[in-house]
Amino acid sequence: MSVYHYSAKTMAGKSVSLEDYKGKVLLIVNVASQCGFTYQYEDLQKLYDRYKDRGFVILGFPCNQFADQEPGTNDDVHTFCTLRYGVTFPMFQKVNVRDADAHPLFTYLASVKPFQGFNETHSVAKILFQLIREKHPEYMVGDSIKWNFTKFLIDREGNVVNRFESTTDLLDVEPHIEALL
């Protein structure tokens, strides 16, 4: 099994098979516009610009499951990402990434690459840990997605190679991307 067995709807509402990205290195990310990690959009776009001509694609999946940090419509999300961060990588419609209503792609990703823990030295980690501990301790159960901006690196054959939590900066992800390119 690989990510190519899944499909998702683009912001325009068109169903797209991830098989359309066969032969590309993918970074699949659940994103949110009002998250403490939203600044990562800037680095995601920089990575996309730097490597897209070498077969690298980022797939963004907005999610409102974590503290309602993506409350707007798909149009709102698209406008925000485009105007605020100049996002040009493919963005899909809002999905759930954990629990019973999770998009099957994210259930698959989390099952293949379990949660390895957060980077406790990250500048946003202290706030994130307190928020999860006080308001959402259930998020820490199992290997599901724990927060926005969880990143999954996929090789050119559609295999999940690595999982990077929201507390992993994209500078630390870049060498892993380069190795697959």
N, C-alpha and C positions, 0 to 999 in steps of 0.2 A: 504494500500500500504506500501511497505517496500523496503529497498535497494536490497532485493532478486529478485526484478523484473528487475534488470539491469545486463548487462554483459559488459565486456571490454576485450581488447586484451592484452595478456601478452607481455613482451619484445620479446618473441620468435614468436609472431604473432598468438598464439592460443587464440581463443575466450573462455572466462571463465565466467560462470554465478556466480554472487555474492551469489547465493543460495548455492554454494559450501562451503561457509563460515558460513552456518547456524549453530547456537549454539555457535558461537564464539563472543567475544567482538571485535569490529573493530574500528580502528582509520584510517579514510580515509583522506589523505593529498594530496593537490596539491603542487608539489615540483619544484625546479629549481636549476640548478648547479651554476649559476652566480648571485645569489641573496644575499642581505645583511643578509638574514635569513638562508642561506645554511648551516651554522654551526649547525642548528637544526637536520640535518641528524645524527650527532653523538649521540644526546640524543634520537632521534627516535630509533636508533639501540640499545642503552642501554635499553630502555623501552621494546623493542621487546625481547631482550635476557632475561630480568628479568621476563617477564610474559608469554612468548609464551607457556610454559609448562602448564599454567593454562587456556589456551583457548583464548589468546589474539593474534590478528594479525593486523599488520599495512599494509595498501594498499597504495602504492605511485603512484601518477599520475603526471608525468612531464607535465609542461605547459609553453609555450613560449609567452603567451599573455601579460605579464607584463614586459615592457621595454626590450623585447627580451632577457630575462635572462635564456632561455633554447634553444639556437640556434642550437645545434648539432642534430645529428640523434639519433634514439633510441639506436643504438649501442654505440654511444658516451656517452649517458646518463648512460647506463648500466655499461660501463667501468669506468666512473667517480665515480659512486656511490659505485661500488665494490672495486676499488683500493684506493680511497681517504677515504671512510668512512666504508668500510667493510660491506656494506648493504647486508643483507640476507633476509629481509622481501620482500614480493611480490611487484614487480614493474611492472607497465603497460606501454603501449605505450603512447606517448605524446597525450594529448587531450586539447581541449579548455574547459574552465570551466565557461565562462560567455558569454553573448550576443547570437546572433542567432545561431552560430555554436557550442554552448556549448554541451558537452556530456550530454545526458539526465540524467545521474546519478547526475551530479553537479547542473543541473537545479532543480532537485527534492530536493537535499540536501539544497540548498539555499532557496527554497520555504518553507521547513519544519522548518528550523532554520534561521530566518532572522539575518541580520547584527546587532550586538549590540554595535558596536563602537570599536575603537582601545584602547589599553592600552597606554595612552599618556606619561607615565613615563618610558616606555621601552627604552633602550639605542639606538635602531635603529629608534624609532618612529619619532624623529625630522627630520631625513633625509627622511624617508618614506613620511611624511606629506608634506614636501616641494616638493618632486618629484611628488606626486599625484596632489597637488595644482597647480604647474606650468605646468606640461606636460600632465596630465591625469585627469582633474577634473571630467570627465564623469564616472570614476570608482566609484565615491562616490554616484551615483544615484541608488536608489533602494536597494534591499537586495542581490544582486548578490555577487559573490566572489570579494573581493577588491584587493587581492594581493596573492603572493605565500605563501605557508606554512599555509594556512587556514586548520584547522583540524576539522573533524566531528567525534564525538564519537557515536558508534552504539552499542545497547545492543544485547544480544544473540538471540532476536526475530527479529532483523533487523530494529528496530526502531531508529530513530535519536534522541539521548538523549541530545546532547550538541554541540555547535559550539564554537571553539576557534580560534581567529584571529591570524595572523602571529606574532603579538606583545604579544602573550601569550606564555610564556616559558613552556617547557614541564614539569618542576618541578611542575608547577601549575595545569597541566592536570593530573598528576599521581594519586592524590587522587580520582579523578572522575573515572579513570580506575579501581583502586582498589575496589571502591564501587560496580562496576558492576561485578567484578570477584568473 
